[in-house]
């Protein structure tokens, strides 16, 4: 009998199939995973892990699938409060006639509670990290922290006044305070986030870049989302949106460009050359009839691409499994090619791709020893998931967020047996009923 002393683990995940999604990794049947603190300490067969570790707590995967948490690389979490309020409209009409007027009445409490609703939806559907752009982002950060979610957040900045911070100069100060307050937080990171080229002057964009550079944080904006946006920027500045940013030196590896639907070959080459990261939001782009982003072409050029849901007012859900399914099918039918965007590639942009876009690839996106313990477990014993021939295909084309029964973020169990453990979900749902009355006046 071996007398070797076992290591102490905080959590052992056992009795599952492990899909690590790390480079060169293979599926581990009858696998187990050890968590110490906030990190993955070991991955292997269940026999190996049990022989090496004793744990304070054991999570039985019930012969389910153990995999990395999903990364929602672009959303507006608090827009859950506007879900279904103004559907079936063009983007600019939707923004100017419905969303901006509604947002003018927004306050921090509404943002906090509606972000918690978004966190409930994301946790339940296997998202462990999200990137957010909205108003009152300090309250978004507080909600994410309460939910124990990992988040990269930033206050949306415009040339005009905001209901959050007032005049523009106060918005830049607000952003600097966000960076200072959340510096070195284990879950919350901050970005500088000018809204878009049609709402932000060149001087504002340059100021934002200077702040991002001085604090070594990402710069995030919407870019080339619609044909009308491209035409507007061309008319106003004489250049396409991508080349407009290039003129002012804003294209770099610290820039995260959301949407990127309307790009020509030269612009795609330029994004690749400058190392710009891109977030694909297919369902929002479809619903607003914005177009189909050239994601296969971007990936072929080596551009880092992540996947996002956008906000609930233009999607209308935050289920990344559904977003993956849409991504794969959209590009196939758009190009009349069933081999485009295979399941494994789509799964990759929803995990490691998103991690790379957010600058977190050393911490999250795959199950590897030393990385943060952001882990989800899916129930495979479901009619729509059997028989199981190919795991990535089953995840992309058959699975839904409802199949997730356990979520661990930063080594903490936040969803156990499909119950959220970090906040009162019933209270949040009750708040949602109250917001509707407030927003509609009835």
Secondary structure by P-SEA (a helix, b strand, c coil): ccccbbbbbccccccbbbbcccccccccccbbbbbccccccccccaaaaaacccccbbbbcccbbbbcbbbcccccccccccccccccccccccccccaaaaaaaccaaaaaaaaaaaaaaaaaacccbbbbbccaaaaaaaaaaaaccccccccccccccccccccaaaaaaaaaaaaaaacccccbbbbbbccccccccaaaaaaaaaaaaaabbbbbbbccccaaaaaaaaaaccccaaaaaaaaccccccccccccccccaaaaaaaaaabbbbbbbaaaaaaacccccaaaaaaaaccccccccccccccccccaaaaaaaaaaaaaaaccccccccaaaaaaaacaaaaaaacccccccccccccccbbbbbbcccccccccccaaaaaacccccccccbbbccccccccccccccccaaaaaaaaaaaaaaaacc
